[in-house]
Amino acid sequence: MAGPAEQPFVPSVLGTWEHWDAAYERELQTFQDIGDAGEIWFGEESMVRIIRWLEKHEVPLDSSVLDIGTGNGVLLVELAKSGYVNLTGIDYSPSAIQLSEKVREKEGMSNIKLKVEDFLAPSAELSGFDICIDKGTFDAISLNPDDAAGKRRQYVRSLCRVLKPQGFFLITSCNWTKEELLDEFREGFEILEELPTPKFCFGGRIGNSVTALVFQRKKTRPSILDKLD
């Protein structure tokens, strides 16, 4: 039986650039028509969970934060409202960045930086972040019809490049269990905490439909990652 790192997902359009750019193009049009910013991935409670963790651990308000796959940018707006001042959002969909720019403008949060970036091929200037946040982007990559396993490995390499040693990585996923995520990020990262998520009961068993973990990047990069570069 394949281990978590090799566990295949059924390929889906949800893992393609074309799907997400078209989806955010529709949401951009909706925002322009009625001012609705669109869907909040994993709901508002997912944003509250992240902000509460940052506040609980007294993460400085000037810490550099990267939102990976920012979408409509609403998470960044909520972080800004909570006092965080060094915020960057990236997305490989130009339509998503256009939408997040509109949302930023509406909310008057001009200090939020937004950029079209493919996280699997980050630019040189995308580096040195104290905190990286992912709500669903790793999930989408896992559904890519074209070498999803290779893209997941590249994601980990990119994360090591952009996140400072001992920086924090907060990930929310509906595709991966805690154990599977521990395996996916075993090279270069250590688990700090599992954040509470809503539970459900089915057939007498209790489980979670969403997993939220906090990792910390290790001080030095493991040699295997250097070999993979």
N, C-alpha and C positions, 0 to 999 in steps of 0.2 A: 504493500500500500504506500502511495506517495506521501511524503512528509508535507508539512504546511507550505514550505517554500516551493514545492512542485505542484501543489494542489491546483488543478486547472479550473478556470471559470469559463462558462459558455461565452464565447465572443459576442459582443453586442454593439449596436450603434452608439450606445451610451459611452463607449470608450473611444469615440472618434471626434476629431476636431470639427468635422462638417456638422455633426449633430449639435454640438454645443454652440458653435458660432450661429447656426440658424436659430437655435432656441433663444439665445440672447438677443438676436436681431428682433425676434418677436417681442421679447420682454422690453427691449428698448422702445419699440413702437408703442407698446402699451403704456410705458412710463410717459412718453411724450403726449399720449392721448388723454390719460386720466391720472397720471402722477403715481401710479402703483409701481413700486420697485421690484415686485415679483417675489418668487419663492425664497424663503429662508431655509437653507439646507439644515435638516434635522430640527427645525423649529427654533423659536426664540430661546427656549431653555438651553439649547446647546451653546448659545452665545453667553448666556448668564453663567453657565458652568465654567466657561473659560475665564471670564472676567473675575468671577469669585475666586478661582484658583490663583490668579495673578495677584489679587488683592490680599488673599490669605497669606501668601508667601512674601508679601511686601515687595513685589517686583518694582523697581524704580520706574517712575512715570516717563523718564527719558530713555528707557531701554528701547533699542531698535527692534521693531516687530515686523516680520514678513508674513503676509497672508498669502499662502500658496493656492492659486486658483480662486481668486477673490470674488469672481462672479459679479454680483450687483454691488459689492463693496459695503454691504450693510454692517458686517462684523466690524470693519474698520471704523465706521461711523460711531458704533456703540463704544468701541475702545476709546475713540476721541472724546466722546461725551463723558467717559469715566476718567479722563484726565491724561491719557497717554498721548504723547506729542511727536513720537518718532515712528510713524506708521507708513508702511509700504505694501501695496497690493499688486500682484501680478496675475495675469491670465493669458493663455495662448490665444484666446478669442478676442479679436479687435472689437467685436460687438459688445462683449462683456465689459471691456475697459471703457467704451463709450458710455455704457449704461452706468457704470460705477462713477464715472466723471459727472454725469447728470445728477446722480444721487448725492455725491459730494457737494456739488454746487447748491442743490436745493437745501441741504442741511447746513451750509455755510462752513464746511470743514476744509478750507483751502490748504491746510498743512498736510493733508494726506497725499502721499505720492502714489501714482498709478502708472503702470507700464505694461505694454504687451510683451510678454516673455514666455518662452517655452521652458518650463522648469527642467526638462530633460536635457536642455542645452543652454544653461544659464550664461548670461553675459558676464564678463570679468568684473563689472561694477556691482554685480549682485553678490555681495559677500559681507562677512563680518556682523551678521545679525545675532542679537542676544536671544531672540525667540522666533521660532517658526511655527505657524499654525496651519493645519490642514483639516478642512471639513469636507470630505468626500472626493478630493482630487485623487488620492491614492486609490480609492475605490474605482474611480472612472478609468484610471490607467490600467487597473487589473482586468478590465473588460475589453481592452483594445484587441481587435482581431489580428493585429500584426505583432507577434512576438511580445506578448504581455509580460512574460517572465523576464525577458531581457530589459524591458522598460521599467519593471519594478526594481531591478538591480541598479539601473541607471538613476532612478529616483533616489535611492539610498546614497549613491555616489554624489549626486547633486546636493543632497541635503548636507553631506559632510563638507562640501565646498562652501556653502553659503552660511552655515551656522557656526558660530564661534565654538571652540573647545569649551566644554562645560555649559554650553548654551542649552536652552530648553526647547523641546519639540512636543507640541500638543496635537494629537491626532484624534479625530472622530471618524468612526467607520461603521457602516452597516453591512459590509461584506466579510469582514474579518473578525475572528474571535481574539481575545486577549492572547491566548497561546500562539496563535498564528502570527499576530503582529510582533510578538516577542521574537519569533523565529525570523521574520522578514527583516527586522532591524537589529539583529544580534551583532552584526559587524559595525562597530563604531558607536553604539548607543547602549545605555543601560536604563532599565525601567525605574522610575521614581514612584509613580503612583497610578492607580486606576481610579478614575473619577466616576462617581455614581451616576447611573443612567436609569431611565424607567424600566421596570421589570414587568413581565407578563407571565401569566400562568396558562398552560395548555396541557391537557391530559395528565394533570396532577404534578407536572414539572414546572419549575420556575426558571425563567431565563431572561436574557436581555436581547433586544433587537438591535441595539446600538452599543458599540464599544468605544470608550474614551480613555486614552492613556496619555501619561506625561513621561517622556523620555528625556535623558540628558546625554549630550554628546560627550564621549570619553575624551580625556585630555589629549591622547595621541591617536592618530588614525591607525587601525590595524594594518598589518603588512599586506593582507589579502586585498584590501581596497587599493593599495598602491599598485599591486600587480594587475588589477582589473582596469586601471586608468589607461 
